[in-house]
């Protein structure tokens, strides 16, 4: 009876250890961990579109709604992105943040881990490209339609 109690308590402690956030347990090969993404996805292309003097509506069109809007600092918007891979520490956690300070309704300054690239403003604006698609030829019919017509239920076109 005593050996059974020790066996049951050992198994129960292993199951409880699997639920913990201990780094040793997280390195076990059979524990599945998901990738965790939090906040607003921020790319360098998005940040390159930002310029001082833009309105709040223009900024919100480019970056989306801010993650943090402090009621005590209404002229400050914070965009934060955190990515934590679930691959047992093979890749590092990525964290990016941008803080926009407004003067009235326009952007006054931009700070954070990503900064607008000044050479990106000198690039030509996006141009419109028209693509002419030729008409498609008649494709072969599916096997079910051919079988249906073989049975005599459909017209042959």
Legacy VTK file of the C-alpha trace (Angstrom):
# vtk DataFile Version 3.0
C-alpha trace
ASCII
DATASET POLYDATA
POINTS 157 float
0.000 0.000 0.000
2.851 2.354 0.818
4.527 1.742 -2.570
1.253 2.493 -4.345
0.904 5.777 -2.446
4.480 6.765 -3.379
3.836 5.881 -7.036
0.602 7.884 -7.172
2.171 10.911 -5.476
5.150 10.781 -7.854
2.909 10.684 -10.922
0.755 13.506 -9.543
3.819 15.676 -8.883
5.075 15.087 -12.445
1.728 16.182 -13.859
1.744 19.288 -11.680
5.339 20.068 -12.679
4.338 19.959 -16.346
1.890 22.814 -15.694
4.443 25.058 -14.037
6.313 27.913 -15.682
9.666 26.624 -14.494
12.308 26.957 -17.274
13.539 23.419 -16.644
10.103 21.999 -17.356
9.705 24.176 -20.460
12.795 22.586 -21.990
11.249 19.140 -21.982
10.959 17.829 -25.547
7.312 16.782 -25.309
5.918 20.051 -23.927
4.252 22.088 -26.685
4.449 25.853 -26.400
2.669 28.247 -28.745
4.022 31.464 -30.212
2.655 34.486 -28.364
2.088 37.766 -30.203
0.784 40.762 -28.319
0.092 44.317 -29.354
0.204 46.075 -32.701
2.369 44.594 -35.456
4.859 47.312 -36.363
7.043 47.117 -39.479
9.767 49.431 -40.716
7.686 50.225 -43.824
4.857 51.455 -41.614
7.199 53.622 -39.559
8.805 55.053 -42.714
5.411 56.471 -43.706
5.215 58.534 -40.506
6.221 62.181 -40.650
6.002 65.063 -38.197
2.948 67.157 -38.986
0.630 64.215 -39.733
-2.791 64.244 -38.112
-4.006 61.645 -35.622
-6.348 60.204 -38.251
-3.468 59.719 -40.703
-1.353 58.004 -38.047
-4.247 55.761 -37.106
-4.712 54.839 -40.777
-1.051 53.759 -41.044
-0.476 52.084 -37.656
-3.993 51.314 -36.463
-5.415 52.164 -33.068
-2.762 52.740 -30.394
-2.282 50.020 -27.818
-1.933 52.505 -24.977
-3.713 55.827 -24.653
-3.020 57.355 -21.286
-5.846 59.561 -20.017
-3.312 61.686 -18.138
-1.168 62.188 -21.279
-3.709 62.560 -24.087
-1.028 63.896 -26.444
0.962 60.650 -26.336
0.215 57.399 -28.188
2.151 54.194 -27.565
2.341 51.287 -29.998
3.880 48.107 -28.558
4.555 44.732 -30.187
5.840 41.695 -28.322
6.607 38.323 -29.909
7.615 35.400 -27.734
8.356 32.223 -29.689
7.332 28.930 -28.211
10.331 27.064 -29.588
12.139 26.529 -26.277
14.400 29.559 -26.537
15.833 28.883 -29.993
14.780 32.348 -31.099
14.839 35.460 -28.972
11.852 37.445 -27.883
11.198 40.415 -30.174
9.939 43.651 -28.679
9.254 46.829 -30.608
7.643 50.026 -29.451
6.938 53.455 -30.858
5.845 56.514 -28.926
4.218 59.383 -30.781
3.900 62.804 -29.154
1.295 65.164 -30.542
1.041 68.934 -30.497
-2.687 69.470 -30.789
-3.793 67.161 -33.596
-0.443 66.793 -35.385
2.603 64.596 -34.739
5.349 66.492 -32.942
7.960 63.767 -32.323
8.518 60.052 -32.853
10.607 57.893 -30.525
11.081 54.196 -29.871
12.954 51.159 -31.128
12.032 51.813 -34.777
12.728 55.236 -36.267
11.583 56.593 -39.642
14.267 56.257 -42.305
14.970 59.702 -43.816
16.048 58.177 -47.144
12.662 56.434 -47.457
10.953 59.816 -48.003
13.103 60.522 -51.054
11.914 57.373 -52.831
9.289 57.873 -55.533
5.687 57.412 -54.512
3.895 54.217 -55.400
2.783 54.201 -58.984
-0.327 52.643 -60.397
0.200 49.664 -62.670
-2.461 48.297 -65.003
-2.280 44.650 -65.947
-4.151 43.328 -68.964
-5.305 39.760 -68.442
-6.055 37.811 -71.616
-9.334 35.897 -71.715
-9.071 32.340 -70.493
-9.664 29.423 -72.755
-12.386 26.950 -71.913
-11.080 24.547 -69.335
-11.753 20.859 -69.341
-14.840 19.917 -67.428
-14.647 17.985 -64.208
-15.063 14.251 -64.011
-18.456 14.447 -62.323
-19.889 16.722 -65.029
-18.533 14.451 -67.759
-20.060 11.430 -66.019
-23.392 13.266 -65.660
-23.409 14.044 -69.366
-22.346 10.488 -70.237
-25.439 9.289 -68.415
-27.464 11.540 -70.736
-28.745 14.038 -68.175
-26.926 17.119 -69.403
-26.512 18.851 -72.717
-23.188 18.748 -74.394
-22.011 22.297 -75.089
LINES 1 158
157 0 1 2 3 4 5 6 7 8 9 10 11 12 13 14 15 16 17 18 19 20 21 22 23 24 25 26 27 28 29 30 31 32 33 34 35 36 37 38 39 40 41 42 43 44 45 46 47 48 49 50 51 52 53 54 55 56 57 58 59 60 61 62 63 64 65 66 67 68 69 70 71 72 73 74 75 76 77 78 79 80 81 82 83 84 85 86 87 88 89 90 91 92 93 94 95 96 97 98 99 100 101 102 103 104 105 106 107 108 109 110 111 112 113 114 115 116 117 118 119 120 121 122 123 124 125 126 127 128 129 130 131 132 133 134 135 136 137 138 139 140 141 142 143 144 145 146 147 148 149 150 151 152 153 154 155 156
